[in-house]
Amino acid sequence: MEKGGHDPDVDPGKGGFGHAVLRNAMLQTIKRINHFIAKIADHDGEEIDTRCLLNFAVTDGHSVVCTRYVSSTTDEAASLYFSSGTSWKQEGPKGHYKMERRDKGADIVLVASEPLTFERDNWVTVPTNSTLTIHKQTVMIHPIIDQYYNESPSYTRSSGFAVSKGLVSNAPGLTTTLAPAKSGGITPDVDESSEVGKQAVSNARLEAVQRKVADGGCVRLRV
């Protein structure tokens, strides 16, 4: 933050530092970590596993930026998911909660390393080596473009490294075709009033997110 001209110890005022400033600070942090690790490996002179799983989160009280990142061209990062809706309520046995989505708007956005409910279809996977930004209930996903980035949408990574650390959770679900919304968001071409439609809304985003991020673009979701 300080290197970017922003003092983290000073109240940024109304609106906070801004999500772009927070995102850049996270990117610079990852860049510095990669630089330090590269120097260690070069200095030691022997083969060392320098892969790092770097899932971070930072907020200024107005925006939230999370990263899902691994310093590898062949491995998946530790898992990261988000879910959005209009209410988060207890349903069924004590401790069981459900995200409700009564309309296209959202009052709640949850981010977690794994789905927190049994309705796993309501959770969207954040792509490997990406940032997730939440600002005014809008979710934006940007690719982290560096030496570990691959622009091919068909490129696959191994989950073995993250699994060995106990940091991967799989959440299978439905997919569907998405159509661009006039407002610039993403809307599914399905009947959202049906149960299948409601479940497909969140899961369908994953396919579009992965395709867009693979192309090096930012995905902005109306949640």
C-alpha positions as CSV (number, residue, x, y, z in Angstrom):
1,M,0.0,0.0,0.0
2,E,2.7,2.5,1.0
3,K,4.7,1.8,-2.1
4,G,1.6,2.6,-4.1
5,G,1.3,6.0,-2.3
6,H,-1.4,4.9,0.2
7,D,-0.8,4.9,3.9
8,P,-2.7,1.9,5.4
9,D,-2.6,3.5,8.9
10,V,-4.6,6.6,7.7
11,D,-8.3,6.7,7.4
12,P,-9.0,6.7,3.7
13,G,-12.3,8.5,4.2
14,K,-15.7,7.8,2.7
15,G,-15.5,5.0,0.1
16,G,-12.2,3.5,1.4
17,F,-9.1,3.1,-0.7
18,G,-10.9,1.8,-3.6
19,H,-11.0,-1.8,-4.9
20,A,-8.5,-1.2,-7.6
21,V,-5.9,0.0,-5.0
22,L,-6.6,-3.1,-2.8
23,R,-6.3,-5.4,-5.8
24,N,-3.1,-3.9,-6.9
25,A,-1.6,-4.2,-3.4
26,M,-2.5,-7.9,-3.4
27,L,-0.9,-8.4,-6.9
28,Q,2.3,-6.6,-5.7
29,T,2.4,-8.8,-2.6
30,I,2.2,-12.0,-4.6
31,K,4.9,-10.6,-7.0
32,R,7.2,-9.9,-4.1
33,I,6.7,-13.4,-2.6
34,N,7.5,-15.0,-5.9
35,H,10.6,-12.9,-6.1
36,F,11.8,-13.9,-2.6
37,I,11.2,-17.5,-3.3
38,A,13.0,-17.4,-6.6
39,K,16.1,-15.9,-4.9
40,I,16.0,-18.7,-2.2
41,A,15.9,-21.4,-4.8
42,D,18.8,-19.8,-6.8
43,H,20.9,-19.3,-3.7
44,D,20.5,-22.8,-2.4
45,G,21.7,-24.5,-5.6
46,E,19.6,-27.6,-5.2
47,E,16.2,-28.6,-6.4
48,I,13.6,-27.3,-4.0
49,D,9.8,-27.4,-4.3
50,T,9.0,-23.7,-4.3
51,R,5.3,-23.9,-5.1
52,C,3.2,-21.7,-2.9
53,L,-0.6,-21.7,-2.3
54,L,-1.5,-18.0,-1.8
55,N,-5.2,-17.5,-1.0
56,F,-5.4,-14.1,0.7
57,A,-8.2,-11.7,1.6
58,V,-8.1,-7.9,2.4
59,T,-10.7,-5.3,3.0
60,D,-10.9,-1.6,3.8
61,G,-14.4,-1.9,5.1
62,H,-16.0,-0.9,1.8
63,S,-14.4,-3.4,-0.7
64,V,-13.1,-6.9,-0.4
65,V,-10.4,-8.5,-2.5
66,C,-9.6,-12.2,-2.3
67,T,-7.0,-14.2,-4.3
68,R,-6.9,-17.8,-5.4
69,Y,-3.3,-18.4,-6.5
70,V,-0.5,-21.0,-6.8
71,S,3.0,-20.3,-8.0
72,S,2.9,-23.1,-10.6
73,T,2.0,-23.5,-14.2
74,T,0.7,-27.1,-13.8
75,D,-1.1,-27.1,-10.4
76,E,-4.5,-26.0,-9.2
77,A,-4.6,-23.5,-6.4
78,A,-6.3,-24.2,-3.0
79,S,-10.1,-24.1,-3.6
80,L,-12.1,-20.9,-3.2
81,Y,-15.9,-20.4,-3.7
82,F,-18.5,-17.6,-3.5
83,S,-22.2,-17.6,-3.1
84,S,-24.7,-14.7,-3.3
85,G,-28.3,-14.2,-2.4
86,T,-30.9,-12.1,-0.7
87,S,-30.8,-13.9,2.7
88,W,-28.7,-16.3,4.7
89,K,-31.0,-18.2,7.0
90,Q,-31.0,-21.3,9.2
91,E,-33.0,-24.2,7.8
92,G,-33.5,-27.7,9.1
93,P,-31.2,-29.0,11.9
94,K,-29.4,-26.5,14.1
95,G,-26.3,-25.1,12.3
96,H,-27.6,-25.8,8.8
97,Y,-28.0,-22.7,6.7
98,K,-29.2,-21.9,3.2
99,M,-28.6,-19.1,0.8
100,E,-31.9,-17.8,-0.5
101,R,-32.2,-15.9,-3.8
102,R,-35.6,-14.3,-4.2
103,D,-34.7,-12.0,-7.1
104,K,-31.8,-11.0,-9.3
105,G,-30.4,-8.7,-6.6
106,A,-28.4,-9.7,-3.6
107,D,-27.7,-8.4,-0.2
108,I,-25.2,-11.1,0.8
109,V,-22.0,-12.4,-0.8
110,L,-20.1,-15.2,1.0
111,V,-16.6,-16.3,0.2
112,A,-15.2,-19.6,1.6
113,S,-12.6,-22.2,0.9
114,E,-15.4,-24.8,0.5
115,P,-19.2,-24.7,0.2
116,L,-20.8,-24.0,3.5
117,T,-24.2,-25.5,2.7
118,F,-25.6,-28.7,1.3
119,E,-26.9,-26.8,-1.7
120,R,-23.5,-27.0,-3.4
121,D,-25.0,-25.9,-6.7
122,N,-25.4,-22.4,-5.2
123,W,-21.6,-22.0,-5.0
124,V,-19.4,-20.8,-7.8
125,T,-15.7,-21.7,-8.1
126,V,-13.2,-18.9,-8.4
127,P,-10.7,-19.9,-11.2
128,T,-7.1,-20.7,-10.3
129,N,-4.8,-17.6,-10.3
130,S,-7.5,-15.0,-10.1
131,T,-8.7,-12.2,-7.9
132,L,-12.2,-12.0,-6.6
133,T,-13.4,-8.4,-5.9
134,I,-16.6,-7.5,-4.0
135,H,-17.6,-3.8,-4.3
136,K,-21.1,-2.6,-3.6
137,Q,-22.4,-6.1,-3.9
138,T,-20.9,-6.5,-7.4
139,V,-18.5,-9.4,-7.9
140,M,-15.6,-9.0,-10.3
141,I,-13.1,-11.6,-11.2
142,H,-9.7,-10.7,-12.8
143,P,-7.0,-13.1,-14.0
144,I,-3.6,-12.8,-12.4
145,I,-1.4,-12.5,-15.4
146,D,2.2,-13.4,-14.7
147,Q,4.7,-16.2,-15.4
148,Y,2.2,-18.8,-14.1
149,Y,-0.7,-17.7,-16.2
150,N,-2.0,-19.7,-19.1
151,E,-4.4,-18.1,-21.6
152,S,-5.7,-21.3,-23.1
153,P,-9.3,-22.0,-22.1
154,S,-8.8,-25.7,-22.6
155,Y,-5.7,-25.8,-20.3
156,T,-6.0,-28.2,-17.4
157,R,-4.1,-28.3,-14.1
158,S,-3.5,-31.0,-11.5
159,S,-5.2,-30.8,-8.1
160,G,-2.6,-33.2,-6.6
161,F,-0.5,-30.6,-4.9
162,A,-3.4,-28.8,-3.2
163,V,-5.1,-32.1,-2.3
164,S,-1.9,-33.2,-0.6
165,K,-2.2,-30.1,1.6
166,G,-5.8,-30.8,2.3
167,L,-6.8,-27.5,0.6
168,V,-9.2,-28.6,-2.2
169,S,-12.9,-29.1,-2.1
170,N,-15.0,-30.3,-5.1
171,A,-18.5,-28.9,-5.6
172,P,-20.1,-30.6,-8.7
173,G,-23.3,-29.0,-10.0
174,L,-25.3,-28.0,-13.1
175,T,-24.1,-25.9,-16.0
176,T,-26.0,-24.0,-18.6
177,T,-25.5,-21.5,-21.4
178,L,-25.2,-17.8,-20.4
179,A,-26.4,-14.8,-22.4
180,P,-25.0,-11.3,-21.8
181,A,-27.3,-9.0,-19.9
182,K,-28.0,-5.6,-21.3
183,S,-26.8,-4.0,-18.1
184,G,-23.4,-5.6,-18.6
185,G,-23.9,-8.4,-16.0
186,I,-24.4,-12.1,-16.7
187,T,-27.9,-13.7,-16.9
188,P,-28.7,-17.3,-17.6
189,D,-30.9,-18.4,-20.4
190,V,-33.0,-20.5,-18.1
191,D,-36.2,-20.2,-16.1
192,E,-35.0,-18.8,-12.8
193,S,-38.3,-19.4,-11.1
194,S,-37.8,-23.2,-11.2
195,E,-35.7,-25.0,-8.7
196,V,-33.4,-26.2,-11.5
197,G,-33.1,-22.7,-12.7
198,K,-32.2,-21.3,-9.3
199,Q,-29.5,-23.9,-8.9
200,A,-28.2,-23.4,-12.4
201,V,-27.9,-19.6,-12.1
202,S,-24.9,-19.7,-9.8
203,N,-23.3,-22.8,-11.4
204,A,-23.7,-21.5,-14.9
205,R,-21.6,-18.5,-14.0
206,L,-18.6,-20.8,-13.5
207,E,-18.4,-21.8,-17.1
208,A,-18.6,-18.2,-18.2
209,V,-16.1,-17.0,-15.6
210,Q,-13.5,-19.7,-16.5
211,R,-13.9,-18.9,-20.2
212,K,-13.6,-15.1,-19.8
213,V,-10.7,-15.3,-17.3
214,A,-8.9,-17.7,-19.6
215,D,-9.1,-15.1,-22.2
216,G,-7.4,-12.6,-19.9
217,G,-10.5,-10.5,-19.2
218,C,-12.4,-9.3,-16.2
219,V,-15.7,-10.8,-15.3
220,R,-18.2,-8.6,-13.6
221,L,-21.2,-10.4,-12.1
222,R,-24.5,-8.8,-11.1
223,V,-25.2,-10.7,-7.9
